[in-house]
Amino acid sequence: MALITISELKAVLGIGDIYADAVVQEVADAAENILLSLLVKNQYSIVARERVGTVATLYTDRVNDFYVGQTLTVDGCGAHFNGTHTITKRTDYSFSFAIVTGTNPKQAVVPYGFANDVEFVDLETVPEIHEACLAIACDIWITRTGTLGQQGVDFQSPAPYRLGRSMLTRVSGLLGKHLDTRGYLG
């Protein structure tokens, strides 16, 4: 997924080809990673896996709302389990799908893997998410290349650190209904 492109970020920052693409890509990737961790996704952590014959079963960390016939993308669970699969059986804390014949006893997945609903909203098509990602990338770039937070030669008071909680507050209005509030404490 690419919420913003290198060429787009270069154009907004007005830097042309002064900096290497790899440097600009790091900033774009960091902004995307920060933003995606805040958004609602139909994603569940996979805590254990099992394979018996041609059936693989993955176990979730909480009650899931998947359904038989739904297509999911599995990642971080091992070569035999990763990929796009269609659910053939579901319980509150697990789901099963067809897989190549083999046997793997039930074992923990550490660190947790993930199962995502592939029919969920394509975040790349939501304008406010795109703009929030671009704003975060600009903040990262300005902090990385500027002197923010340092006292200037004219001894003015230092500017606030841009990559703290205030960065997320500045884009929260754009994200509104897309923020995942399950991680917030009251």
C-alpha positions, 0 to 999 in steps of 0.5 A: 500500500502506498498512501503517498508517492515519492514524487508527490512528497518531493513536489509538496516539499519543493525539494526536486531531486536534491535528496535521494529517493531512498531518503524520501521513501523512508519518510513516506513509509514512516508516515504511512506506518504511523497513520495506519497504526491509528486507523480502524481496520478489520484486522485480528491478531493471530496467536496460534496456528494448526494444520491437520490434513488439508485444513489450517486453523488460525486462532485469534486474540479476541472474538472475531466477526469473520464469516464462512466464505469470507476472503482474508489475507493472512500475514506473519503466520509462516509460509504455509499459512500466509496468503489469501484464503477463503474461510471454510469454518469459523468459531468465536476465536478461530477460523479454518481454510483449505491448505496444502496437505500436511501436519503442524501441531497447534503452536503459538505464533510469536510475534503475532500474525495478522488476518485482514478482511480484503473486502474492507475499505481501500484506505488509498482511496480516502482523500482525508487519509491521504492528506493526513499521511502527507501532513505527517510526512511533511512534519517528519521531513521538516524535523529531520532536515530543519532546526526545529526544537533548537535555539537559533542564532538570534536566540529566539525561543525554540520551536516545539518538537513536531513529532510528538503527540501534537503531530497526531492531534493536528491530523485527527480532524482529518481522520475523524471517523477513521480513527480506531478508538479501541486503543484509547483509554478514558 
